[in-house]
Amino acid sequence: MLDRLPRKVSIYEVGPRDGLQNEARVVPTEAKLRLIAGLADAGLRRIEITSFVSPKWIPALADSREVASRVERRDGVTYSALVPNARGLEGARAVGMEEIAVFLSASETHNQKNVNKTIDETFAAFEEVIPPAIEAGMRVRGYVSTVWGCPYEGEVDVERSLAIARRLLDMGCYQVSLGDTIGVGTPGQTERILDRFLEEIPAEKLALHLHDTRGTALANALVGLAKGITTLDASVGGLGGCPYAPGASGNLATEDLVYMLDGLGIEHGVDLEKLVNVAELAQRLVGRELPGRYFRARLGERRRAAEKATQSREG
């Protein structure tokens, strides 16, 4: 399997949006801007910074317009935002977003819980988002959630997920990110899902959005890489979770992914030590320990090194 891995991948960072939207502590705007700047400094070139949803549904991202209008845009970095409807698109256009993302679930029940619409109603709403966004010169990315399983319906038929992904691409999305929203996926299941998708959709039009609820996100990411997937979503420190998927823990931690890619000799453009510093900032901002395994291990190493240095000076 390892002899089929790509030489280079693109990491799509979702921490400032997907990571912060479900946190109990609301992170101030200035702090969000520092977090986004730190991610860009670490070498991440695709960053999802916020979501233009009603503050009633996601209070943690009520400052979406301010964040998007004040973010320091760097050359070579793509900043994107989630947009659920025409009103959200209006907000994104007003602050000059060049890329947006739309989202829906492969499970009817999860989609109803998440956006209060059926899948067909969601696609009807997308008619007021995707074509106008493309006409305005924006790129549009699509998310399909619960591809590996739904917290309400259990296993999800891969044909249903595939039909939704095809429909998003037909509407003009340049890429569709497949989500293991509750982190139930196993490598064998991932292989079966991707084999079916790749029969009809080129690998470059697919991405993986994996949650690490059961500790299998990296294993599933490796399967994706072996199948030719070169875009992987990740979240600094493992921030995240779905408010409408009970028991779903954080996303695949960006540092864990980068560490694995380094070990495989796959190019990604991210400085791991700088990324750990950003994860440490994120941990302070949300006020809880983040689950990223490499991050926690590296912090432990830094503490031990600092203690040893202190002892040497005192000795």
Buried (B, 14 or more C-beta within 10 A) or exposed (E): EEEEBBEEBBBBBBBBBBBBBBBEEBBEBEBBBBBBBBBBBBBBBBBBBBBBBBEEBBEBBBBBBBBBEBBEEBEEBBBBBBBBBBBBBEBBBEBEBBBBBBBBBBBBBBBBBBBEBEBEBBBEBBEEBBEBBBEEEBBBBBBBBBBBBBBBBEEBEBEBBBBBBBBBBEBBBBBBBBBBBBBBBBBEBBBEBBEBBBEEBEBEBBBBBBBBBEEBBBBBBBBBBBBBBBBBBBBBBBBBBBEBBEEBBBBBBBBBBBBBBEEEEBEBBBBBEBBBBBBBBBBEBBEEEBBBBBBBBBBEEEEEEEEEEEEEEEE
